[in-house]
Amino acid sequence: MARPHSTRLTVAALLLLGIAVVILVSLGQWQLRRSDERRAILAAIEAGRKQAPLVLTPATPSDTLNAWRVAQARGSWLPQFSVLLDNRNHDGRPGYWLATPLLLDTSSRQAVLVLRGWLPRVIQGQGDPALPATPAGELTITGELSERVPRMFELWSMGGHDQSSLPATLPVEGGRVPQVQNLPLDAYARATGLNLLPTVLSQTLAATQTAPSSLGAQPVQTAQGADDGLVRDWPQPSVDFQKNTSYAVQWFAFGLIAAIAWLVVLGGAIKRMRQRARAGSQT
């Protein structure tokens, strides 16, 4: 004979198993969406790197500034506008990314923001990090393009004031290099007064010194830039879509198990109902 509270337990079990099926299937679908997103990122990286190298000029069309495309820019550093991007780790070590604009054209103040590389954080109490020397004169910078400076989680103080906000005007009085969490191009352009290209160049090779050729035509390379001590091993986005697909299969398998359990519980409940109905008719 069934216990008096068995019906309530059966309903509760069916409800919980039904919720589990919905949640597990939703998790599987979410993993499939993540897999599609990573496939798209991988396709964008491969497409960008297959394109011919681009030479950045003030007249470069914006529709050619594709992410991950190799590009070169020729100009002069503006070290007074350098910014340190905080909380950028490398191999588990805390540090900064050094960002400096490269002036492409003096008359129009057209420039491109260059992520020059990573440098380690100094020990607390020992002051600001020592920045590498910024060579004067015209240089050629080689790197990969990105749509913006990769963002990090913003850190806010207990009082609600943003301790890592970009100063309204650069350079900062006293020559201090600002340290920020994130660096939106529009805010940086307002602070510096530069006309920035709508792209960021992540430097991959040491800068090369350039000078006009003897014929007055295209500038030519005259010397290889010295090692400035910056690390240019830039982080890459995760594109392991197979892992997400594997997780999706696991979630769907768990969902199938929960669905089978739901059917078993429902079948048992129907069987007990029929048994009680037969027992009632016999009496």
Secondary structure, DSSP 4 states (H G I P E B T S, - for coil): ---TTHHHHHHHHHHHHHHHHHHHHHHHHHHHHHHHHHHHHHHHHHHHHHSPPEEE-TT--GGG--TT-EEEEEEEE-GGG-EEE-S--BTTB-EEEEEEEEEEETTTTEEEEEEEEEEEPPPTTS-SPPPPP---S-EEEEEEEESSPPP-PPP--TTS--TTPPPSSSSPTTSPPPEES---HHHHHHHHT-EEEEEEEEE-S--EEEE--TTSSS-EEEEEPPP-S-B---------HHHHHHHHHHHHHHHHHHHHHHHHHHHHHHHHHHHHHHHHHH-
